[in-house]
Amino acid sequence: MSKKLTFRHELKFFINQHQFHIIRQRLKSLMAPDKNVGPTGEYHIRSLYFDDMDNKALHEKLGGIRDRVKYRIRIYNIQDNVIHFEKKIKRDDYIAKVKEPLTREMYDAIVAGDFECLNRPDKPFLMELYNEMRHRMLRPKVIVDYVREPYVCYHGNVRITFDKDLRTGLHSTDMFNKDLGPVRAIDDNLIILEVKFDEYIPDIIKTAVQLEGLNRQSASKYVICRKFLKTNTWEDY
């Protein structure tokens, strides 16, 4: 990639409803809601995750490989005005993202198995995707669906999110299907708390979140939804 990657810290935790209400109440006086939230202070995220013929992204995560990548298409509030193809890169405890916008026509073509629209030598990331699809059989695997409540602080570029109601689209790969009916993938008492920051977290926010009192988890939404498929359907990795 010609553009230099920016890596950030990423910490994940499973919390229950009681912990959520306590932490959220503390954060509300210290952080601002993300500018993209709606009237409820939330927005909806739906991602279509891709994997290759060896399910490399899945197996590397399950195997604890520290340096790995995942590919996904992401939309918000089930609308097609913003569609991005993203690559999430993880190195140890740091993450970076590369992304390119898609049109609805490009999305429809890719999901239908026609990925010639990605054959763009002037767009390195789209060419990477094109080659992955041609040579590694990168294909859609599972829809991951949830509601996010995000808070931001510009000191340290801190972003704290509560991801709720995690659901899987089972075998469907049509993100815009109004009859998708995604099913819950984890216990309804659980919320995924994510903490992202550049070099530091202000002490007052660290105290509010009580990071020392929480146990970090490997809370990969992609893996949770793929494992749900294997447990509850006939899918084979």
Phi, psi and omega in degrees: 000138181284333180272133182292133180284144174250115181263142180231159172289146173220122177240139181232144181216145165269130176231158178265178184297322180296313178298320179302311183295323179293311183294317180299318180298321178293318185289332186300332180269356185244336186229160180259148173297148174303143185295344184267001183288158176269194183301333181275357183081017184225169164213163184261136178240134172228127181236141173252111183271144180246153172211165185265188186294340178259006186051047186301314183298319180294310185289327178293322177294312180296329181275358177076022178295129188282326181251117185202171179225157173224146178245141179203155167256134185233139174228166182233135177055029177052042176241156183254014178284335175230112177230125179234139165267126187237150170239119178259123184250129180240129174229111186054238181262017183246148178230154172215159180229144170238138181210155176223141177288148173241150168275165178297325180295320177296316179302311182301320180295315182299314181294331178280357177096007178255104185250020177296336179295344179271354182282076185234093180302338179278353180238094186305319182291320178296323177294323176300314178298317179302314180290324176297320181288325180285315191257335181247005179055041176298124185217158177298140182239313186201146174267132177245129193226130179197171177250132184245134172247106188250145176229147184228151174220128186281343173283113184083359182051054183271137176227122179240128182232145172250114181257118190242159172057049181295126182227157177244145177275013182054234186268359180285143175239013179262101184294336184260011178291114182290343179255022184302313179058056180299149184249149184297135185255345178222171179305136184290354176272351187261142176230144178263117176265125178241135180236117180238141180200164180278270184259334185203162171246128176307139184304324183294327177283320178301319179294319181296320181280337181056053183301327182295336182269358180252151179262121179298144182233158172268074190267069178277115180297324178299312181294318179304315183286325176292320179293326176299318178300314182295323183285325190249357177224190182265016181297141175241134178295000000 
